[in-house]
């Protein structure tokens, strides 16, 4: 009897919950939907009032003009070079570091791990001046290196991967050591395969962060030869008073679509990485 009385309340709660979720999804998705449709509008439709969502006349004029105004493909190539380089070098740093903090014993381990965690608390805007001066003295400002080297040590990646490595039973590692497996072999043959979900997720988040970075490439470079796609898209805003909304949205599509495609492919891996699961 009590379960029947509570049934209407549970149903109402479920309906309200579903409506709230739909509302949140609409709020989040609407700017992206508006960007997509605006990129296919002619210029005249982007200035009408009240504004319309769907184009009355579909056109790729915005994309053509964006490609004409800036070297989109050049900026895109630079973004790929920087993002993939950061990703590859981060793996070389964070995997051994996470293994050392999770499974090795050495003096000052807690102290050094605390220093790593401090990386969460220090924003780029605080460190860019000394880093800029250091790269300026080294004479490598006009290159890709200032956009790559400061990010090869990922504090979040070390922390997350350490948590995964700590879930791997110690017995497996001890058995490998009894079979004369070296520490690099244990990392390659045991730790990486068993934590591949976290490793993949860290790489994805790192790639997205590097791809979307605007502040660092802006202050570290002055030549378009080494600047990335977010800078190129921002340059569209400075053209002709920044009023060509269809061109701006087309430029943003070049920036967003690759990230969206990667995320849609990998979203299941991201959910797995942040959900606690024991090692079976």
MOKA-V347013 format. One record per backbone hydrogen bond with DSSP energy under -1.0 kcal/mol. CO is the residue of the C=O (numbers start at 1). NH is the residue of the N-H. Records with the same first field share a line. If there is no record, write none. Layout:
BEGIN
CO->NH / NH
END
This chain:
BEGIN
1->5
2->6
6->10
7->11
8->12
9->13
10->14
11->15
12->16
13->17
14->18
15->19
16->20
17->21
18->22
19->23
20->24
21->25
22->26
23->27
24->28
25->29
26->30
29->33
30->34
31->35
32->36
33->37
34->38
35->39
37->40
38->41
40->59
60->64
61->65
62->66
63->67
64->68
65->69
66->70
70->72
71->75
72->76
73->77
74->78
75->79
76->80
77->81
78->82
79->83
80->84
81->85
82->86
83->87
84->88
85->89
86->90
87->91
88->92
89->93
90->94
91->95
93->97
94->98
95->99
96->100
97->101
98->102
99->103
100->104
106->109
108->112
109->113
110->114
111->115
112->116
113->117
114->118
116->119
117->120
118->121
123->126
124->128
127->131
128->132
129->133
130->134
131->135
132->136
133->137
134->138
135->140
141->143
144->147
145->148 / 149
148->151
149->152
154->158
155->159
156->160
157->161
158->162
159->163
160->164
161->165
162->166
170->174
171->175
172->176
173->177
174->178
175->179
176->181
177->180
182->186
183->187
184->188
185->189
186->190 / 191
187->192
190->194
191->195
195->199
196->200
197->201
198->202
199->203
200->204
201->205
202->206
203->207
204->208
205->209
206->210
207->211
208->212
214->218
215->219
216->220
217->221
223->226
228->232
229->233
230->234
231->235
239->242
243->245
244->248
245->249
246->250
247->251
248->252
249->253
250->254
251->255
252->256
253->257
256->260
257->261
258->262
259->263
260->264
261->265
262->266
263->267
266->270
267->271
268->272
269->273
270->274
END
